[in-house]
Amino acid sequence: MTQRILIVDDHAVVRQGVRQLLMDRGVASEVIEAQSGAEALAAIGKQACDVMLLDISLPDMNGVEVLKRAKRKAPRLPVLMFSMYREDQYAVRALKAGASGYLSKTVDASQMMAAIQLVAAGRKYVSPAMADALADYVLVDADQLPHEKLSDREYQTLCMLATGKRLTDIARTLSLSVKTVSVYRTRLLEKMNLSNNAELTLYVMSNRLVDLAPAVSTPQ
């Protein structure tokens, strides 16, 4: 059964590579491309899609935020997150926000096709790595790392601060006021028992929560 699939990724080479795979293998009858969160949300408003393949790292907003907004527009749309970030970083947050699965960009073509067809059929895609992340999540709070206790907004703020973004930049990206972002910063520092942005950045880098230069790859 072929599908109309929306690919959301800011790298043209990734979109084109995935498009070719989907068409060549008969998984998609039509592929729609978007390079930003805003374009993705606009595409959903214009036409119905069977599956959205959504990157976490987008130029205008975090993929989890796009996911939340997309589910408000189209609650029944299966969304498969597609990212270079490790599954233990975002998988649980994505599932809680309504994703049907989380797919690493390092998977091979067969795994990708299987995952897309699975979520298109209304089921969840859970890889072994994601299963481990979910198992870790159900542990008691005392066993969780400090960043795992943050809300989605606090976590987004944490990662953006670590990359050197100013409060005004973060506010613009998240469509929030600078005052609200400042509150998130204060809360996350308290929750993580950190004193300043330098300690925050060291924590993020030490735990590899942010890839400052993510590699671009296409499935083989």
N, C-alpha and C positions, 0 to 999 in steps of 0.2 A: 504494500500500500504506500503510495507516494504522498508527500506532505508539502504544505507551504511553510517554509522555514525562514525565520528572521535571524540573521547573524549580526550580532552587535559587537564590533571590535574596532579599535581605532587604527589598526594596522591593515592597510589594503592587501598586503601579501597574504595575511592570515585569512581574511575574508575570501579572497579569490581562491586560495588553496582549498579551503573547506567547501566553498561553492562547487568547485570542480569535482571533488570527491562525492558530494551528495548527488550531483547530477549524474556522474558516471556510474554510480552504483544503484541508481534508480530509487534512492531514498526520498529525494525531493522532486516535486513536479515544478516548483517555483522557489527561488531563493531571493529574499529581500535583504538588502544590506543597509546597515546604519553604522556610522563611525562615532556616535556620541549617545549619551543617555537621552538627550532632547530629541534626536532623530529617531531613536528607538520608540519613544513614547508617542511621537507623532505618527509613526508607521502603524502602531497598534490602533490608533484612533481612526486611521483611514481604511484599513482592511483587516479581516480576520486572519490569524495565523494559527498553525497547528502546533508549532514548537518555537520557542525563542532560545537561541544559543547566545548567552550573555557573558561578556568578559567582566571581570571585577574592576580592572583598572581602565577607566575612561577619562577623557580630558576634561569633561565638565562636571561629572559627579561619580561617586562610588557606585559600583555595580549593585551592591546590596540595596542602596537607595533607589536605583532604577527598578530593581526587582519589586520593592514595596509599592512603588507608584504604578508599575505595570499590573500588579495583581489587583490594585484598586480599579484600574481601567478594565481589565479583562481577568476576572477571578478564576476562570476555568482554563486559562492559557498555561500550558506546562512550560516551565522555565528551567533550562539546564545551564547552570553556571559553568563557564569555560575559562580557565585561568592558569597562569604560570605559578600563582601562589600555592604553597603547600596546603593540602586539604585540612590539616589540623589548625590552620589559621582562620579559614573562612567557612568551611563546610557546615559546621553546626549553626553558625549565624545565618547562613544562606537558607538552610532548611527551616529554621525557625521563622524566617521572613517569608516563606512560601515556595521556595525552590523545590523542584522535583528531583534534583540531583546536582552533583558537583563533579565536573570532569576536568582532569588535568590536561594541559596542552601537550604533555609528554606521552599521552596514550597513542596507541597505533590506530589506524583507520578502522579496523574491524571493531575495536572497543567503542569508538565514537559512534559508528553506525548502530551498534547494538543499544547503546545508551539512548540515542535519539529515538529509536523505535520503541524502546521500553517506556519512556516518559510520554511519547505520543499516544500510547495505549492506555494512559492514565495510571501508570505504575511509577514507583520511585526507583531511581538508579543509585545504588550504594556500592561503591568500590570497597575492597578490603581496607584501604587506608582510611576511607570515610567511616567504615564500621568501627575502626579503632578510635577515631576521633569522637564518635558518638558514645562509645564505651567509656572513654575518658571523661566525657561531659557529665555522665550520670554519677560520677564520684562525688563525695561530699565536698563542700566548699573548701574545707581545709586543705584538700589535695589539689585544688585548682591553682594555676598560676595567676598572679595579680591581674594581668590583662584579660583573663578569661571571665573575670567578674564585672567587667565594664559593660555598659549598655552599648548598643550599636553606634549611637552618636558619639559617646565618649571614646570608643575604639577608633572611629574615623578621625576624631580630633587628635587622638594620640599619634596615629600614623602620619597625619599631615604635619603636625608640629615637629615630628622627628625628621621630616624631609626639609625643614626650614621654612615652611609656609607661615606667614604672619596671620594673626587673628582675623584681620580684614579679608585676607585671601580665603581662609577657611570659611568665614561667614558667607562670602559670595558663593563659594562652591556648594555649600550646604543649604543655601537660601535661608540663612538665619541672621539674626542681629549679632553684632560684635559682642554685645553684652551677654547674650546667650552662650556664645562660644567660649567666652571667658569663664562662665559658670561651669561649662563642661570641663574646661582645663583645670579649674580648681578642684572639682569633684574627682577627676581621674588621678590627680596628684595625691589627693587624700587617700583614695582607695588603694593606690599602689605604694603608698608610703614613700613618695618621692618629693624632693624639695624644689626642683627647678627644671627648666628645659634641657639643661646639659645632662642631668641624671636621667631624664625621660628619654633623650636620644640614645644614650648609652644602653638603656634597658632594651629599647626597640631594636637596636643593631645587634645586641648580644643574643636576643631571641629570634633574630632574623624575621621580624614581623613585616619589614619593608624591604623590597628589592629596589635599590636605587637605579639599577640599570638592568631591568628584566630582559631576558633574551626573547627574541622573536623566532618562533618556529612554526612549521606546518606539519601536520601528521603525514607520515609516509605510508 
